[in-house]
Amino acid sequence: MDLAAIEGTSQELTKSHRRNTSGTPSIAVSGTSLSSDQSRSELDLSESFTEDSEDTVSIRSKSVPGALDKDSLEETEESIDALVSSQLSTNTHRLASGLSTTSLNSMMSVYSETGDYGNVKVSGEILLHISYCYKTGGLYIFVKNCRNLAIGDEKKQRTDAYVKSYLLPDKSRNNKRKTKIRTGTNPEFNETLKYTISHTQLETRTLQLSVWHYDRFGRNSFLGEVEIPFDSWNFENPTDEWFVLQPKVEFAPDIGLQYKGELTVVLRYIPPEENLMLPPEQLQGNKTFKKGKKKESPVISGGILEVFIKEAKNLTAVKSGGTSDSFVKGYLLPDDSKATKHKTLVIKKSVNPQWNHTFMFSGIHPQDIKNVCLELTIWDKEAFSSNIFLGGVRLNSGSGVSHGKNVDWMDSQGEEQRLWQKMANNPGTPFEGVLMLRSSMGKCRL
């Protein structure tokens, strides 16, 4: 096959995998519907949330540099890899659940990556310089060089190496970065792989760097990897550091560890002395409305918890065509009655839905914040069967105690707990957070 034919194949495959982006989402503003037990946005807070901050997370698929050597061949390999991974993911999920296809962005679809893992004995080291800019949220992985790599092609006694990275647990294509291809067992790369992510979110991630031999006409060969957790990484004094390459650890993915996507929310607590600026008809009282009786005017009492449901990314696709019809449901535990249940509208045919929808809970006094739990779950809407759970989060103090009693739902950790604490410590100020969805709403392991 000549180079022109390969380039043509690359362009066609690239076009076929290009995503369409949606336009500006509409803001849902309505009152409470008692007949459907559905409460929707009562206040559009989207403009007030645009100025925050260092803690806003934005994972962008920008790679530095943006292209590899042997561009057309590498793009062809990427597109074929995506097709193979997609087919493997589809078959695996259908066998496991009998329901539908999964998203290309789920962890299960990419754990069986194409490539040879056992044909080369891993050896060598990789030299990295890892730095982080707190102002811009930029994570910079400067890949300097490798030394004493294994021979990738024994017949030709040749190694054409490149480095690939992910921020685990997200192994979607948008989260992948690559260097150019360099020849030799001691290759020099001198390239920077960049991510944009808040520091609080970065503390929940692990950097996975793997080295591969590029095979022009066959399967790439695995040369080793390193995994670097960032939960306690010191970014204050970045230095060059050698890491020993490790063999691939094979394991069966635990469904409890499955990557289910991310939910972006904004929290704001308005204390009692400040909520008088809002008109009474915009307040959603926890005990004001009684099912089957005429709605009465709510009595302003206590503060207000505003929860802006912004968007989700990389949801599991449960419908044919690789999409979902998703909505968010919310409760403020321990009250989980239908009278206080909140729902967003359903966003159809998307695994990256944007809701821009606000839940409002009133009657919340400052001392209640440490005793309540905001539970948000995402569901796929099914017309003729039960809705399908796509993931969820819980935001609370993480104490395990509510009103003096031990409860299993006060189990927040990491970014869930930090976002809740920032809101509690700064009344009146909105805080945005990107939360990894739980694959189960069972109790977290503390």
C-alpha positions in Angstrom: 0.0 0.0 0.0 1.5 3.4 -1.0 1.6 6.5 1.2 -1.2 8.3 -0.7 -3.6 5.4 -0.1 -2.8 5.3 3.6 -3.4 9.0 3.9 -6.7 8.6 2.2 -7.7 5.9 4.6 -6.6 8.1 7.6 -8.7 11.0 6.5 -11.8 8.9 5.9 -11.5 7.2 9.3 -10.8 10.5 11.0 -13.9 12.1 9.5 -16.0 9.2 10.6 -15.0 9.6 14.2 -15.4 13.4 14.4 -18.0 14.4 17.0 -20.6 17.1 16.5 -20.8 19.8 19.1 -24.0 21.1 20.4 -25.0 24.7 20.5 -25.6 26.9 23.5 -28.0 25.0 25.9 -31.3 26.5 27.0 -31.9 27.3 30.6 -34.9 25.5 32.2 -36.9 27.8 34.5 -40.2 26.5 36.0 -42.1 25.9 39.1 -42.9 22.7 40.9 -45.1 20.1 39.3 -46.9 18.1 42.0 -48.6 15.8 39.6 -45.3 14.4 38.3 -43.3 14.9 41.6 -40.8 16.8 39.6 -39.2 20.0 40.7 -37.1 22.0 38.2 -34.9 25.1 38.0 -36.2 28.1 39.8 -33.3 30.4 39.3 -30.8 30.8 36.4 -27.4 31.1 38.1 -25.3 30.3 35.0 -23.9 33.8 34.6 -22.9 34.1 38.2 -20.8 31.0 38.0 -18.6 32.0 35.1 -15.9 33.7 37.1 -14.7 31.0 39.4 -11.5 30.2 39.7 -8.6 27.9 40.2 -10.8 25.0 41.2 -12.7 24.9 38.0 -11.7 21.8 36.1 -11.4 21.7 32.3 -10.0 18.5 30.8 -9.1 19.5 27.2 -7.8 17.2 24.5 -4.8 19.3 23.6 -1.5 17.5 23.1 1.8 19.3 22.9 3.0 18.8 20.2 -0.2 18.0 18.3 1.2 15.6 15.7 3.6 12.6 15.6 6.3 11.8 13.2 5.0 9.6 10.3 1.7 11.5 10.7 -0.4 9.6 8.2 0.7 6.2 9.4 0.1 7.1 13.0 -3.3 8.5 12.4 -4.3 5.4 10.5 -3.2 3.3 13.5 -5.2 5.5 15.9 -8.4 5.2 13.9 -8.1 1.5 13.5 -7.3 1.2 17.2 -10.5 3.1 18.0 -12.6 0.9 15.8 -11.2 -2.3 17.3 -11.6 -1.0 20.8 -15.2 0.0 20.0 -16.0 -3.4 18.7 -14.4 -5.2 21.7 -16.3 -2.9 24.0 -19.6 -3.5 22.4 -19.3 -7.3 22.4 -18.1 -7.4 26.0 -20.9 -5.2 27.3 -23.6 -7.1 25.3 -22.4 -10.4 26.7 -22.2 -9.0 30.3 -25.6 -7.2 30.4 -27.6 -8.1 27.4 -28.7 -4.5 27.3 -26.9 -2.4 24.9 -23.6 -0.9 23.8 -21.2 1.0 26.0 -19.6 4.4 25.5 -16.1 4.5 24.0 -15.3 6.6 27.0 -15.9 3.9 29.6 -13.0 2.2 31.2 -14.0 -1.3 30.1 -13.9 -0.4 26.5 -10.2 0.6 26.7 -8.6 -1.8 29.1 -8.3 -4.3 26.3 -6.1 -1.9 24.2 -4.7 -3.2 21.0 -1.0 -4.1 21.1 1.4 -6.8 22.2 2.1 -6.9 25.9 4.0 -10.1 26.4 6.4 -10.3 23.5 9.1 -8.0 24.8 10.8 -8.2 28.2 10.5 -4.9 29.9 13.7 -3.0 30.7 14.9 0.6 31.1 14.0 3.9 32.7 12.3 7.1 31.7 13.3 10.6 32.8 10.5 13.1 33.6 10.1 16.6 34.8 6.6 17.1 36.2 5.3 20.6 37.1 2.0 22.3 37.8 0.8 25.9 37.4 -1.7 26.7 40.1 -2.8 29.9 38.3 -3.7 28.3 35.0 -4.4 24.7 36.2 -1.8 23.4 33.7 -0.1 20.1 34.4 3.1 19.7 32.4 4.8 16.3 31.9 8.1 17.0 30.2 9.3 13.7 28.8 13.1 14.1 28.4 14.4 10.7 27.4 14.6 6.9 28.0 17.6 4.7 28.5 18.2 1.0 28.1 14.9 0.2 26.5 14.2 -3.3 25.2 14.5 -4.1 21.5 11.0 -3.7 20.0 11.7 -5.6 16.8 14.0 -8.6 17.3 14.3 -9.4 13.6 15.4 -6.0 12.6 17.1 -5.3 16.0 15.3 -2.0 16.0 13.3 0.1 18.5 11.0 3.0 17.4 9.7 4.3 20.7 7.0 6.7 21.7 5.4 7.6 25.0 1.6 7.6 25.7 -0.1 9.0 28.8 -3.5 9.0 30.6 -4.7 10.6 33.8 -6.4 7.6 35.4 -9.1 6.6 35.9 -10.1 8.3 32.7 -8.7 6.3 29.7 -10.9 7.9 27.0 -9.3 9.0 23.8 -9.8 12.7 24.8 -7.6 12.0 27.8 -4.7 10.4 25.8 -1.5 12.2 25.0 1.5 11.0 22.8 5.0 12.0 22.0 6.6 11.7 18.6 8.3 8.5 17.5 12.1 8.3 18.2 14.5 5.6 17.1 16.9 3.7 19.4 17.0 2.1 22.9 18.1 5.5 24.4 15.7 7.9 22.7 15.5 11.6 23.4 12.0 13.1 23.2 12.2 16.5 24.9 8.4 17.0 24.6 5.7 18.2 26.9 2.4 16.5 27.4 -0.1 19.0 28.8 -3.4 18.6 30.8 -5.6 21.4 32.2 -7.1 20.4 35.5 -7.7 21.9 39.0 -5.3 20.9 41.7 -8.1 19.5 43.9 -9.2 17.3 41.0 -5.6 16.3 40.2 -5.2 14.9 43.7 -7.7 12.2 42.7 -5.8 11.2 39.6 -2.9 8.9 38.7 -0.6 9.6 35.8 0.0 6.5 33.7 2.9 6.7 31.2 3.6 3.8 28.9 6.4 3.3 26.3 5.6 1.6 23.1 7.5 0.3 20.0 5.8 1.5 16.8 5.3 -1.2 14.2 4.5 0.2 10.8 2.8 -3.0 9.5 1.7 -4.8 12.7 0.8 -4.4 16.3 2.7 -2.1 18.5 4.8 -3.7 21.3 4.6 -2.6 24.9 8.0 -1.6 26.4 7.0 -0.7 29.9 5.0 1.8 32.0 5.0 3.8 35.2 2.1 5.0 37.3 2.4 8.1 39.5 -0.4 8.9 41.9 -0.8 12.7 42.6 -2.6 12.5 45.9 0.5 13.5 47.8 2.8 14.8 45.0 4.9 17.8 45.8 4.7 20.4 43.0 6.6 23.1 44.9 10.1 22.1 43.8 9.9 20.2 40.5 13.0 18.3 39.5 14.1 15.8 36.9 13.5 12.2 38.1 14.2 8.8 36.7 11.4 6.2 36.9 12.0 2.5 36.3 9.6 1.0 33.7 7.4 -1.8 35.0 5.7 -4.7 33.2 2.0 -4.5 32.5 -0.2 -5.7 35.4 -3.1 -7.8 34.1 -6.3 -7.7 36.0 -10.0 -8.1 35.5 -11.6 -4.7 35.9 -13.7 -4.3 39.1 -17.1 -3.0 38.3 -16.9 -0.8 41.4 -13.8 0.9 40.0 -15.3 1.5 36.6 -15.0 5.0 35.2 -18.5 6.3 34.7 -17.8 9.9 33.7 -17.9 13.2 35.4 -20.5 15.6 36.7 -20.0 19.4 37.0 -22.0 21.2 39.7 -22.0 24.5 41.4 -23.0 24.8 45.1 -24.0 27.9 47.0 -25.4 28.2 50.5 -27.5 31.4 51.1 -27.8 32.0 54.8 -31.2 33.1 56.3 -30.3 36.8 56.6 -29.6 36.9 52.8 -32.4 34.9 51.3 -35.0 37.7 51.7 -33.8 39.2 48.4 -35.5 36.2 46.6 -39.2 36.4 45.9 -41.2 33.8 47.8 -42.5 32.1 44.7 -39.0 31.0 43.8 -38.4 29.1 47.0 -38.8 25.3 47.2 -39.7 24.5 50.7 -38.9 21.0 52.1 -42.2 20.7 54.0 -44.3 23.5 52.6 -46.1 21.4 49.9 -48.3 18.4 50.7 -49.3 16.0 48.0 -53.0 16.1 47.2 -53.6 19.5 48.7 -53.6 22.9 47.2 -50.2 24.6 47.1 -49.8 27.2 49.7 -47.4 30.1 49.7 -44.1 28.9 51.2 -42.9 30.5 54.5 -39.4 31.8 54.3 -37.5 30.1 57.0 -33.8 29.3 57.2 -31.3 29.5 54.4 -31.3 28.1 50.9 -29.0 25.5 49.2 -28.7 26.2 45.5 -27.4 23.4 43.4 -26.6 24.3 39.8 -26.5 21.1 37.6 -24.2 22.2 34.8 -23.2 19.2 32.7 -21.8 15.7 32.6 -19.1 14.2 30.4 -18.3 10.7 29.2 -21.5 9.1 30.4 -22.0 5.4 29.6 -24.0 4.9 26.4 -26.9 2.5 26.9 -28.8 3.0 23.7 -28.1 1.9 20.2 -26.0 4.4 18.3 -23.8 5.1 21.4 -26.0 7.6 23.2 -28.2 8.0 26.3 -31.3 10.1 27.3 -30.1 11.3 30.6 -31.5 13.3 33.5 -30.3 14.1 37.1 -32.3 13.4 40.2 -31.5 15.0 43.6 -32.4 14.5 47.2 -31.2 16.2 50.4 -30.9 13.4 52.8 -32.1 12.3 55.4 -35.3 13.6 53.7 -35.8 11.4 50.6 -39.6 11.8 50.2 -41.1 12.5 46.8 -42.2 15.9 47.9 -38.6 17.1 48.0 -37.3 15.2 45.0 -35.8 17.3 42.2 -35.3 16.4 38.6 -33.7 18.1 35.5 -35.1 17.8 32.1 -34.1 14.8 29.9 -31.3 15.6 27.5 -31.6 13.1 24.6 -29.0 11.4 22.5 -25.9 12.6 24.2 -23.2 11.2 26.5 -22.0 14.7 27.2 -25.3 16.4 28.3 -25.6 20.0 29.4 -28.5 20.7 31.7 -27.8 24.2 33.2 -30.5 23.6 35.8 -30.8 24.7 39.4 -32.2 22.8 42.3 -33.2 24.8 45.4 -33.6 23.5 48.9 -34.9 26.0 51.5 -35.3 25.8 55.3 -31.6 25.0 55.7 -30.0 26.5 58.8 -26.2 26.8 59.1 -26.1 24.1 61.7 -27.9 21.7 59.3 -25.1 21.8 56.8 -23.0 19.2 58.7 -26.0 16.9 59.1 -27.4 16.7 55.6 -26.2 15.0 52.4 -26.9 16.1 48.8 -27.3 13.0 46.7 -27.3 13.4 42.9 -27.8 10.5 40.6 -27.9 10.4 36.8 -30.3 8.1 35.0 -31.1 7.1 31.4 -34.8 7.6 30.6 -36.5 4.4 29.4 -40.0 4.6 27.8 -41.2 1.1 28.5 -38.9 -0.2 31.3 -37.1 0.9 34.4 -34.7 3.8 34.1 -31.0 2.8 34.0 -28.6 4.1 36.6 -25.6 5.8 35.0 -23.7 7.1 38.1 -24.0 9.4 41.0 -22.3 11.5 43.7 -22.8 12.4 47.4 -21.8 15.7 48.9 -21.5 16.0 52.6 -19.1 16.4 55.5 -18.0 12.8 55.3 -18.4 12.4 59.1 -20.5 9.2 58.9 -22.9 10.9 61.4 -26.2 12.8 61.0 -28.0 14.3 63.9 -26.0 12.1 66.3 -26.7 8.8 64.5 -24.3 6.7 62.4 -25.5 6.6 58.8 -23.8 5.0 55.8 -24.7 7.9 53.4 -22.5 10.5 55.1 -19.5 9.0 53.2 -18.1 11.7 51.0 -14.3 11.8 50.3 -11.9 13.7 48.1 -13.4 16.3 45.8 -17.0 15.6 47.0 -16.0 16.4 50.6 -13.8 19.4 49.7 -16.5 21.1 47.5 -19.1 20.7 50.3 -16.7 22.1 52.9 -15.8 25.1 50.8 -19.5 25.9 50.3 -20.1 25.5 54.1 -17.2 27.8 55.0 -18.1 30.5 52.5 -21.8 31.3 52.7 -23.1 33.3 49.7 -20.2 32.3 47.4 -20.7 29.8 44.6 -18.2 27.0 44.1 -17.8 24.8 41.1 -16.5 21.3 41.1 -16.0 18.4 38.7 -16.9 15.2 40.4 -16.1 11.7 39.2 -19.3 9.6 39.2 -19.6 6.6 41.5 -20.5 3.4 39.7 -22.6 2.4 42.7 -24.4 4.4 45.4 -23.4 1.8 48.1 -21.3 3.0 51.0 -17.8 4.2 50.1 -14.8 2.4 51.6 -13.5 4.7 54.3 
